[in-house]
Amino acid sequence: MMRLRLPVCLVFLVALIVAAPVAATELQRLHGRTMGTTWSVLVVLSPKHAGDVLQRGIQAELDRVDGQMSTYQPDSDLSRFNRAPAGSWQQLPPEFFTVLRHALQLAKDSDGAYDPTVGRLVNLWGFGPDQRPRQPPTAQAIAAAQARVGWWKLQLDPATRRVRQPGGVYLDLSAVAKGYGVDQVARYLQRMGVQAYLVEVGGELRAHGRKPDGSVWRVGIERPDAAAGAVVDADELIDTVALDERAIATSGDYRHVFEDKGRYYSHHIDPRSGYPVPHEVASVSVLADDCMQADPLGTTLSVMGADKGMAYARAHGLAVLMIVRTADGFVQRTSPAFAAAVRR
């Protein structure tokens, strides 16, 4: 399975359905496991839809993404690319190529704050598939791993869906593949004629249509200081957000960490320095038209930091809610696009 860099990110963006009670025959919950986490789909079923058929179809869509882009599966397409000899061209499945092309464009746009070739650093710091001790690596080891990082080293051939392995580059698409999986499930449900649904994979969500009572889907965003697994009450939430034909993804630093000699290290690795980012930004939530857009932006803005990250969000018209640590506690920062989205 693909154990994403945020294997517990479902606690960052809680799939809390703020909904009026509806008849059980109208709204059905399907669920399962994928990518080292869980998935859940609320669907409004008509008589022509069979829940067991949709269950199998959803699982197949997610298994396809996991089988192509997992760093934990040695036979995945991504793992085969990571092992490929220097100078070789590797043909990718359409889904993998789509995600990689999007990831490389974001890497370029963000000046490397996000970089899908960061995998060796992720593993070195103990947040990847390698079972390493959770302790800071040496400066020499960091420099050696960072020498293999660089999105610009990859060459794509769109006509043949091939990518060139320059030698030693280790792709990690954990920050984007899960969001793409959400979108794939949404596309499957639309092909099946499902008129309304809320898809959640590890805390990343996308909604379509209306609930049986005619209202929009709503989800809750967890407070960074909420107790693990305790988000059952409104006071454990920062806010609730309406998902009206939109997706939302959240990236946080407050659970997937390790401590060494009194210092905490986050899984958010800055590809440009080789080190985990300071803990100024506690979480970033991004609203977008689809989850593949929203998912990696949370990581990107966290790496940029509060000021640069919010400036990037404003400049690119991104709908962003950022929770920042200060001496006086947590402070919320919202981009104009996010404020407009929650008002509508």
N, C-alpha and C positions, 0 to 999 in steps of 0.2 A: 504494500500500500504506500501511497505517497504521504509521508509524514511532513506536512508543510512546516515552514519555519515558524508559523503561528499555530501549533497544534491545539492550543486551547483558546484560540481567538474567538470562539463562540461566547466566551464570557465577556469579551470587550464590547461586542455588539450583540445584545441579548435578543434572541428570537422570541421576545415577549409579545404576544398577540393581544393588543388592547381592543377587545371586540365585545359586542353585545352577544348574549347567548343566541344560538341558532339551532335549528333542528339538526340532530345528528345525521339524518338522511340527506341533508343538503350539503353539509360541509364535512369532508373526510380528511384525516391526517394520515399521510404515508411517511414512512421513515426508514432509515437504514444507516449503514456506516460506509465511509469512503475517506481516502486520503488521510488516515490517521485521526479522523474526527467523525462527526455524525452529520446526517442530512435529514431535513424534515420538509415536507411539502404539504400545505393546506390547499385543497382543491375543492371547488364547487362543482359537483358532479351532476350530470344529466343522466337520464335513464340509459342512454347509449354508451356510457362509459363504465368500464369495469375496473374497480380499484386495483385488483391483482395484476391486471394487464399494465396499468400505469406504473405500478410499483416496479415490475420487472423492467419496463422501458426506461424509467428514471435511473435505476441501478446500472443498466447497461450503458447509458450515456456517461455516467460518472466513472464507471470502470474504464471506459475508453480513454477518458482524459487522464486518469491515474496511470493506466498502462502505457501511455505515451510519454508523460512528463514527470514521473516520479523519480526522485533521487534514491529512494529506498528500494526500488525494484531493480535488481541487476540486469534484467532483460527488457527494461523499458527502452523506448526509443531515445530518451534523453540520456540514460546511462550508457547506451551504446555509443552515442555521440561523444560523451565525456571520455570514453576509452579509445576512441578512434585515433589512428596514427596521424602525426603532424602532416599537414598538406593534403589530407584526403577530403573529398567532397562527400557529404552524407545527405541522402535524400530523406526528407521528412514527410510524415503524414500531413494532410491538409490542416488538421486542427493544431498540431504542434507548430507548423510553419506560421500559421496565423498568430498564435500567441507570441512566438519568438519575434516576429516582425514588429508587433505592437510593443513588446518589451524593449527592443532596440531603439525604437522611435522615442519612447519615454526616456531612455538613458541619454539619448542625444539632447532632447529638450531640457532635461534637468541637469545638464553638464555633469553627468555621472553620479548624482546623488542617489539615483537608482541605477543598478547595473546587474543584469542577469548573469554576468560572469563572476559574481561574488562568491560562488559556491565554495571555493577552497578556503576562503576566510571564514565563512559560516561554519564549515566543518572544523577548522582549526580552533575556533572559539567554543566548540562543543555543542553547537546548535543544529548540526546536520546529522546525516545517517551514521557517520563514524562515531563509535562509542568511545569518546575521549573524556578524560576527567575534566570536570568543570573548574578550571583554573586558568588564569591568564597565561597565554603562550609567551615565549621569549620574543624580544624585538627582532632577532634574526629570523625566527620562524614566520613572524608576521611579514617581514620584508620579502621572504622567499615566496609566500603565498600570494602576496600582493603583486608580485612580478608577473603572475599568471592571470591577473584580473585586467579587464579592459574591453568594454563593449565594442570599441572601434576595431578590434582585431578580427572580428567576425565578418565574413563576406557572404551575402545572400545572393542566390540566383532564383528570382521569382518565377522565371519561365519553367524551371524544372523542380522547384521547391527544394533546392539543395542549399546547404550551408557548409562552408569550409572550416574544418578544424585546424586552427593554426598551430596547435601543439600545446597540450597541457591545459587548455581552457576547460573549466568545469562550470557548466550551466546549472543554475538553480532558479527555477521558475515558480518557486513556492509562493511568492508574493502576488502572482497573477493567475496561476493555473486554477486555483479554487474559484476565483471570480468568474473565470471562463467556464468552469463547470456549471456554475449557477445559470449562466446564459444558455448553455447547451440544454439544460433541463427545461428552461423556459421555452426555447425553440421547439423542443420535442413536444411539450404540452400544447403549444399552439398548432403544431402539425396534427395532433390528435383531436383538435377541435375543442379543447378545454377553454371555457370562456373566462374563468377567473381562477387565480392561484397566487400563493405566496411561497416562493422557493427560498429555502435557507440551507446553506452548506457551511458548517463551522462558523456561523455567525454572520456570514455575508448573505444579503437578501435581495430579492427582486420580486416585484409585484405586478400583477396585471388584472384588470377588471375590478369588480366590486364584490364585496361579501354578500351573502344572501339577503341581508337587511338593507342593501343598497349603499352602505357606507364604504369608505376607502379603508384599505389595510393600514394599520398603524403598528409601529415597532418601537421598542424602548432602547435607549442608549444608557449603558450602565455607568454608574459613578466609579472612578478609579479606586476609591477607598471602600467599595462595597465588598462584603465578605464573599469568598468564593462559593458559588452555588446558592447565594442568598437572595438572588434577584427575583423575588416574588411579590414585593411591595413597591408602591410608587416611590417611596422615599429612598429606594436603592437606585433610582434612575436620575440621570441628568435631565432628560427630556424624553418626550415621545414625538415621533415624526411620522407624518402621513406619507405613505409610499403610493403615489398616484402615477402608475406607469413609469416607475423609476426603480433604481437599485441603490443600495447603500452598503458601504463596507467600512469597517473600523479597524485600525491598527493601534495596539497599545503596548506599553513596555513594562507593565507592572505585575505580570504573572510569569512570563517566560524569561526569567533572569536567574543569575547565580551570584552568590556572595563570596568574596575572598578577602580576608583580613579587613573586614568592615566596609568594603567597597562593593557596590552592586554593579553588575554588568548586564546590559540588555542584549536581546537577540538582534536589535537593530544595529547592524554593522555598517559603518560608513565606508564604502568601497574606495574612497579617495584617501583615507587615512589608514585603513586597515583595522581600526579600533571601534568598539561599540560607542554609540553616541551618548553624551551626557543625558541625565534623566530630567531635562527641563520639560520636554513634551511628554505628557502622560498618555494621551490618546489623540487620534485624529479620525474623524468620521467624514466620509465623502459621499455626497449624493451625485448620481450620474444617470445617464440614460441606460447604461448597461453595467454589469458588474465587472467586466474585464477592464473597463476604464477606471472604476472606483477603487478596485482592490489594490493595485500597486501604488496608487497615489497616496494612500495612508502611510505606507513605508517611506515613500519619497519625501513627503513633507516632514515626517518625523526626523529623518536624517538631516534635512535642511535646517531644522530648528524652528523655534517659534516665529521669530521676526522674518527670516528669509522665506520660511515655508508659507506664512500668510501672505507675504508680498507676492510670491509665485502664484498662490491661489487667486489673488485679486487680479494679477496681470493676465491670467489665463481664464478668468471667468468661472472658476471652480467653486462649487458649493461645499464649503468646508466648515466643520465645527472642530475646534482644537481645544483641548483641556491642558492647561499649562500649570506646572508647579511654581509657586512663588513662596516667599517667606511668610505670607499671610494665608497660605492654603491654595486650593485649586481655583484657577481663574478660567472662565470660558472666553474664547475668541471665535468670532464667526465672520466669515467672508460675506460681502454684500449678496452674493448669489445664494448662499445658504439662508440668510435672513429672508430673502425674497421667496425662496422655495417653501419655507415653513409657514409663511403667511398665506400662501395661496390656497 
